[in-house]
């Protein structure tokens, strides 16, 4: 018994343990210069793991996707730090971004496409833990283009591609989902455009047509959660002028000619105050006609006293305005703005 006890004691000493039996590696991982940069700028300050190498277990195997190009992954992570992490840290404090940022950021080279309606997935947010950004390989680091001033994006542009729409907008959109999953927003938001959402048909709503339906983008017309995130991400990634122009396009002209308080027709005027003649498809002036279809002429007296008759142009008229969609969009925006201010202490103007 003494001999056995001695043997057990000897086997139990730390000096005799064989590390090869451990399930965990005790070797320091090999890191590239880029890995060390990620360690210092993402992992240590924010506890974020950036997955830029393709890992099959981290992707959705329902889609065929490709790895991110290394140089383009480097460029995107620098931008993510600047327009996302640093932006929130400056606007609301480092504690906020340390607390609520996703812990995993995955970069994929290509997009995901749904087979049913050919929907392109720009990014995903999984339960507040992980954000995936697609189409990294479309970035042109040596020729970047960032359009913050257009009220609807030129999504057809491929070289250079608009980084603001495809990436910055997407980052803030997905982060918005994480925040609203943490703290709910007013249920009033859901009711404003309840009958206007397009569900699967949103892919047929063009971005330039979306304001006239009460949305900031075609994707925002899908359902209320996407609508909320699209309003937020549009506002913080675009200039004030772009947002005002978007709102202006939510005001729809009717087919009713506007009249003043006395019932007189209201005509459009140019910057110099002159009436604007109507023109046909070829640019030719359209003239007024009488009930019989004859062109109406008016007498004109020249400076030298000579008189002549000239045809009278038909002028562009002001049409009555329908503010239905404008009012819905403004009402929803006010809820978004108040939510971030009251729930998170974020001033969206400062963040923008």
C-alpha positions in Angstrom: 0.0 0.0 0.0 2.9 2.3 0.8 4.5 1.5 -2.5 1.2 2.2 -4.4 0.7 5.5 -2.6 4.2 6.6 -3.5 3.5 5.7 -7.2 0.3 7.7 -7.2 2.1 10.7 -5.6 4.8 10.6 -8.2 2.3 10.5 -11.1 0.4 13.4 -9.6 3.3 15.9 -9.7 3.1 18.8 -12.2 6.6 18.1 -13.4 5.6 14.7 -14.8 2.5 15.8 -16.7 2.8 15.2 -20.5 1.4 18.3 -22.3 0.7 16.3 -25.4 -2.4 14.9 -23.6 -4.0 18.4 -23.2 -7.0 19.4 -25.3 -5.7 22.9 -25.4 -2.6 24.2 -27.2 -0.1 25.9 -25.0 1.9 27.2 -28.0 1.6 30.9 -28.9 -0.2 31.3 -32.2 1.8 32.5 -35.2 0.5 36.0 -36.2 1.2 38.1 -39.2 1.7 41.8 -39.1 -2.0 42.2 -40.0 -3.0 39.7 -37.2 -1.0 41.8 -34.7 -2.8 44.9 -36.0 -6.2 43.3 -35.5 -5.1 42.2 -32.0 -4.2 45.7 -31.0 -7.1 47.5 -32.7 -10.0 45.1 -32.4 -9.3 42.3 -29.9 -7.6 44.0 -27.0 -9.7 47.2 -26.8 -13.1 45.7 -27.9 -12.8 41.9 -27.5 -13.7 41.5 -31.2 -12.4 38.6 -33.3 -12.1 39.5 -37.0 -12.4 36.4 -39.2 -10.9 37.3 -42.6 -9.6 33.8 -43.5 -12.2 31.5 -45.0 -13.6 29.1 -42.4 -16.3 26.7 -43.7 -17.8 26.2 -40.3 -18.4 30.0 -39.9 -20.4 30.3 -43.2 -23.9 29.4 -44.2 -23.5 26.3 -46.3 -26.8 27.0 -48.1 -24.8 29.5 -50.2 -21.8 29.3 -52.5 -19.4 32.0 -51.4 -15.6 32.7 -51.8 -12.9 33.9 -49.4 -12.0 37.5 -49.0 -8.9 38.8 -50.8 -6.3 39.6 -48.1 -5.4 43.1 -49.3 -9.1 44.1 -49.6 -9.8 42.6 -46.2 -7.0 44.8 -44.7 -8.5 47.9 -46.4 -12.0 47.1 -45.1 -11.0 46.5 -41.5 -9.2 49.9 -41.4 -12.4 51.4 -42.7 -14.6 49.5 -40.2 -12.5 50.8 -37.4 -12.8 54.4 -38.6 -16.5 54.6 -39.7 -17.9 52.2 -37.1 -15.9 51.6 -33.9 -14.2 55.0 -33.7 -17.4 56.8 -34.7 -19.5 55.3 -31.9 -16.6 55.6 -29.4 -16.4 59.3 -30.2 -20.1 60.0 -30.3 -21.2 58.1 -27.2 -18.1 56.7 -25.5 -15.9 53.7 -25.6 -17.8 51.8 -22.9 -20.9 51.7 -25.3 -19.0 50.1 -28.2 -17.2 47.8 -25.8 -20.5 46.7 -24.3 -22.7 46.3 -27.4 -20.4 45.7 -30.4 -20.6 42.2 -31.9 -17.8 39.9 -30.8 -17.2 38.4 -34.2 -16.8 40.2 -37.5 -16.6 37.9 -40.5 -15.5 39.0 -44.0 -16.6 37.1 -47.1 -15.4 37.8 -50.6 -18.6 37.4 -52.6 -22.3 38.1 -52.0 -25.0 35.6 -51.0 -28.0 35.3 -53.3 -31.4 33.9 -52.5 -32.5 31.5 -55.2 -36.2 32.5 -54.9 -36.1 36.2 -55.8 -32.4 36.7 -56.5 -32.1 38.8 -53.3 -28.5 39.9 -52.6 -27.5 39.7 -49.0 -25.1 42.5 -48.0 -24.7 41.7 -44.4 -26.1 39.7 -41.5 -26.3 40.2 -37.7 -26.7 37.0 -35.7 -28.2 37.6 -32.3 -25.9 40.5 -31.5 -22.8 38.3 -31.4 -21.6 38.1 -35.0 -21.8 40.4 -38.1 -20.9 39.1 -41.5 -20.0 41.5 -44.4 -20.1 40.3 -48.0 -18.7 41.4 -51.3 -15.3 42.3 -49.8 -13.6 41.4 -53.1 -15.5 44.2 -54.9 -13.5 46.9 -53.0 -11.0 49.0 -55.0 -8.6 50.2 -52.3 -6.5 52.2 -54.7 -9.5 54.0 -56.1 -12.1 54.4 -53.3 -15.4 56.2 -54.0 -17.6 57.3 -51.1 -20.9 59.0 -52.1 -22.6 60.7 -49.1 -24.5 63.3 -51.1 -26.8 61.3 -53.4 -30.2 60.7 -52.0 -30.4 57.3 -53.7 -27.3 55.1 -54.5 -25.9 54.2 -57.9 -26.0 50.5 -57.2 -25.1 49.7 -60.8 -21.6 51.2 -60.4 -19.0 48.5 -60.1 -15.7 50.3 -60.7 -15.4 52.1 -58.4 -18.1 50.8 -56.2 -19.8 53.1 -53.7 -18.3 52.1 -50.4 -20.8 54.2 -48.5 -23.8 52.2 -49.8 -22.3 48.7 -49.9 -20.3 48.8 -46.7 -20.7 51.7 -44.3 -24.5 51.8 -44.7 -24.6 48.0 -44.1 -22.4 48.2 -41.0 -24.7 50.7 -39.3 -27.8 48.9 -40.5 -26.7 45.6 -39.0 -25.5 47.3 -35.8 -28.9 48.9 -35.5 -30.5 45.4 -35.5 -28.2 44.5 -32.6 -29.3 47.5 -30.6 -33.0 47.1 -31.3 -32.7 43.5 -30.3 -31.3 44.7 -27.0 -33.8 47.5 -26.3 -37.2 47.6 -28.1 -38.4 50.6 -29.9 -41.9 52.0 -29.9 -44.6 49.7 -31.4 -46.1 52.8 -32.9 -43.5 52.6 -35.6 -44.9 49.2 -36.8 -48.3 50.8 -37.5 -47.3 53.8 -39.6 -46.6 51.9 -42.8 -48.3 48.6 -41.9 -50.3 48.4 -45.1 -47.4 49.5 -47.3 -44.8 46.8 -46.8 -44.0 44.7 -49.8 -42.6 41.5 -48.1 -41.1 39.4 -50.9 -41.9 42.0 -53.6 -39.5 44.6 -52.1 -36.9 43.6 -54.7 -39.2 45.3 -57.3 -39.2 48.6 -55.4 -36.5 50.8 -56.9 -34.5 52.9 -54.4 -35.4 56.1 -56.3 -39.1 55.2 -56.1 -39.0 54.3 -52.4 -39.6 57.8 -50.9 -42.9 58.1 -52.8 -44.0 55.0 -51.0 -42.8 56.2 -47.5 -39.4 54.5 -47.4 -35.7 55.4 -47.6 -34.9 52.4 -49.9 -36.5 49.5 -51.6 -35.2 47.2 -48.9 -36.8 49.3 -46.3 -40.2 48.4 -47.8 -39.7 44.7 -46.8 -40.9 44.9 -43.2 -40.8 47.3 -40.2 -37.5 46.1 -38.7 -35.7 46.6 -41.9 -37.5 49.9 -42.4 -36.3 51.1 -39.0 -32.7 50.1 -39.7 -32.7 51.6 -43.2 -33.9 55.0 -41.9 -31.2 55.0 -39.2 -28.3 53.9 -41.5 -29.3 56.3 -44.3 -29.4 59.2 -41.9 -26.0 58.7 -40.3 -24.2 57.9 -43.5 -25.5 60.7 -45.7 -25.3 64.4 -45.7 -28.1 66.7 -44.5 -28.7 67.8 -48.1 -29.1 64.2 -49.2 -31.7 63.5 -46.5 -33.6 66.7 -47.3 -33.7 65.7 -51.0 -34.9 62.3 -50.1 -37.8 63.8 -48.1 -38.6 66.2 -51.0 -39.0 63.1 -53.2 -41.6 61.7 -50.8 -43.9 64.6 -51.7 -45.9 63.3 -54.7 -47.5 65.5 -57.3 -51.1 64.7 -58.1 -52.9 65.1 -61.4 -54.8 68.1 -60.1 -53.7 71.6 -61.1 -53.0 73.8 -58.1 -54.9 77.0 -57.7 -54.4 80.0 -55.4 -56.9 81.4 -52.9 -58.8 83.1 -55.6 -59.1 80.0 -57.8 -56.5 81.1 -60.3 -54.2 78.5 -61.8 -50.7 78.5 -60.3 -47.9 78.3 -62.9 -44.3 77.1 -62.4 -41.5 79.7 -62.7 -37.8 79.4 -63.2 -35.1 80.9 -61.0 -35.5 84.3 -62.7 -39.3 84.3 -62.1 -40.3 83.6 -65.7 -43.0 81.2 -66.7 -41.7 77.8 -68.0 -43.1 76.8 -71.5 -44.2 73.3 -72.0 -42.2 71.3 -74.5 -42.7 68.0 -76.4 -40.4 65.0 -76.4 -38.2 66.7 -79.1 -37.9 69.9 -77.1 -40.3 71.9 -79.3 -42.5 74.5 -77.5 -46.2 73.5 -77.1 -48.6 76.3 -77.8 -52.1 77.1 -76.3 -55.1 76.1 -78.4 -58.7 77.2 -78.4 -61.8 74.9 -78.2 -61.4 74.2 -82.0 -57.8 73.2 -81.7 -56.4 76.3 -83.3 -53.3 77.9 -81.9 -53.9 81.0 -79.8 -52.0 84.2 -80.9 -51.4 87.4 -79.0 -50.5 90.9 -80.4 -47.0 92.0 -79.6 -45.9 95.6 -80.0 -42.1 96.2 -80.6 -40.1 99.2 -79.4 -40.4 100.9 -82.7 -44.2 100.6 -82.6 -44.7 97.8 -85.1 -47.2 95.2 -84.3 -47.1 91.4 -84.8 -48.9 88.3 -83.7 -47.1 85.5 -81.9 -48.3 82.1 -80.7 -48.9 81.9 -77.0 -46.9 79.1 -75.3 -48.6 76.6 -72.9 -46.9 76.9 -69.6 -46.1 74.4 -66.9 -48.5 74.4 -64.1 -48.0 73.6 -60.4 -49.8 70.4 -59.4 -51.3 69.8 -56.0 -49.0 68.0 -53.6 -49.8 64.8 -51.7 -47.9 64.7 -48.4 -49.1 61.3 -47.3 -45.8 59.5 -47.8 -43.7 62.5 -46.6 -45.6 62.6 -43.4 -45.2 58.9 -42.8 -41.5 59.0 -43.5 -41.0 62.0 -41.1 -43.2 60.4 -38.4 -41.0 57.2 -38.6 -37.8 59.2 -38.6 -38.8 61.1 -35.5 -39.4 57.7 -33.7 -36.0 56.5 -34.8 -34.3 59.7 -33.7 -36.0 59.7 -30.3 -35.2 56.0 -29.8 -31.5 56.5 -30.1 -31.5 59.6 -28.0 -33.6 58.3 -25.2 -32.6 54.6 -25.1 -28.9 54.9 -25.9 -28.0 58.6 -25.4 -26.9 58.9 -29.0 -27.3 62.2 -30.9 -27.7 61.0 -34.5 -26.6 64.4 -35.8 -23.4 64.1 -33.8 -22.9 60.5 -34.9 -23.4 61.5 -38.6 
